[in-house]
Amino acid sequence: MRPSRYLIERIEAMERVIDFFATVSAGVALKEKQAVFLAQIDFWDWEMDNIVYACEQFRVRAQAWNVSHGRLNDLLEGRGFLTKPRLVVRYPWHEPKAVVAPFENLNRLVRAWNELLESAEKHCVNEKRAANVKRCDGEVVMPVDFRKEEVAMPFLPDHKESNRG
């Protein structure tokens, strides 16, 4: 089995984003970078949610690569696509190795994300003021409210079973 190259590239791209916001660079203080990160938190949180979802749902998507041509046509027609006869005769792109979601890479990304949130809270949030506002008005958003949980790796059957569809 090998991990999905596509998902690894997405995870690595997000790791570069986190690294950018987590490190000091020429002339930009860490607290300034992290303040910008917090100003953009809805976007970056959405990106993280999408990467987690893509990994969690990978097995479902991978089934389309591991079926015979007749089964693929059945899957397409089951989704409402009326296929042409003999649409797919064979898979020239099919790889004999099963492809899986890179959960180890994903969990490394989740840990880096959570560390960035903790750092941003430490460098940018006035905790005393936040505590007072919480007592008076109720709603205060803290960076750690955006934490992600690591994803448990699902049981993966051996290669022969996973290619049965």
N, C-alpha and C positions, 0 to 999 in steps of 0.2 A: 504494500500500500504506500501511496505517496500523498502528501498534502496538496491541496488545491493551490496551484500557482497564483491564480487570480485572487484568492482570499489572502494569501501571504503578501501579495503586492499591496492590497488595501490596508492590511495591518501595518506593514512597514511604512506606508505613507503616513498613516496616523501616528505611528511612533516618531516620525520625523517632526510632525506638528507638535507633539507633546514635548519632545526634546527642545524645540525652538522656544517654547514658552517656559521651559523649566531651567534654562541655562542663560547666563549672562552673555551678551554679545557686545561688540564694539559700540560703546557709547550709550547703550540702553540698559538701564537698571532692571534688575529682576522684578522688582515690584511694579515697574511700569509695564513690562511685558505681561505680567500676570493680571494686571488691571485690565489690559486690553483683552486678554483671554476671558476674564469674567464678563466683560461687556459683550463678548461674542458667545457666551456659554450656551445659549439655546441652539446655535448652529452646531457647535462642536459636540454637544450632548446628542443631538440628532444624528450626527456622523457616527458616534460610538454606538448608539442604538441600532443603526443600520448594519454595522459590521457584526455586532453580536447576533442580530437576527439572521444575517446571511450565513453565519457559521452554524447556528442552531438549526436552520432549515436546509442545510446543504444535502443531507441524506435524501430528502424528498426530491430535490432537483436532480441529484445524481442518478436516480432510478431511470430517468430517460436515456441515460448513456449505457445502461446495463440491461437492455431488453432486446429481444429479436426484432427484426423489421416488422413482423406482423403485430407484435405487442405495441410497438411504437405507434403504428397506425391506429390501433385500438385506443391508446392513451390520447392521441390527438383528437380522435372522433369523440371520445368520452368528454373532452373539454369543449366540444362543439365545432371543431375544425373538420370540415368535410374534405378528406384527402383524395388526391388523384390515385387511380390504381397504380400499384407498383411505385409509389412515391419513394420509398426507402427500400432498396434491395439489400444493401449491405452497409456496414459502417467503415468507410476507409479511415475515419478519424478515431475509431475506437481503440483505446489503449488496453492492453491485457492487464495492467495493474489497476487495482481499485484506487479511486481517488477519495480522500476524506477531508473533512474540515480540519484546519490546523488549530486545534483547541489549546495546545501548549503555547503557541504564539499569541492566540487570543487572550489567554489568561495573563501572559506577560504584559500585554497591552493594557488590560484592565488594571493590573497592579500599578503600572506607570501613570495611568489616568487618575487613579485614586491618590497617588502620591502628589501629583500636580495639584489636585483640588486641595489637599491638606496644605501644601506650600502656599497656594494662592490665598487661602484663608488666613494663614499665619502672616503673610506679607501685606495683605490688602484690607482685611476686615477688622473694624473696630469692635472687638468682642464685648466690651463694656457697654457701648452704645447699642449694639444689637440686643443684648440682654435686657436693657431698659425698654427698648422699643417693643420687644416681645411681650413684656409685662403690660405695657400700656395699650398697644394697638393690635397685638396678636400676630401679624404676618411679617416675618423676616425670612428672606432667602439666604441660606448659607451655602458656600461652595460644596461642603460635604453632603448637601442634599442631593447632589448629582452623582454620588458614588454609584459604582456598578458592582455587581456580584460576579465572582469568577464563575465560569460555566463548567459544570461537571461533564467530563468526557463520556458520551454514551457508549454502551456496549457495542462493539463492532464485531460482527461475525467474521469468520475467516473468508479469504478471497473467493473460494468456490461458492460459498453460500451467498455472498453479496452480489455475485453476477447472475444469480438465478432470477432476479427481478422481483 
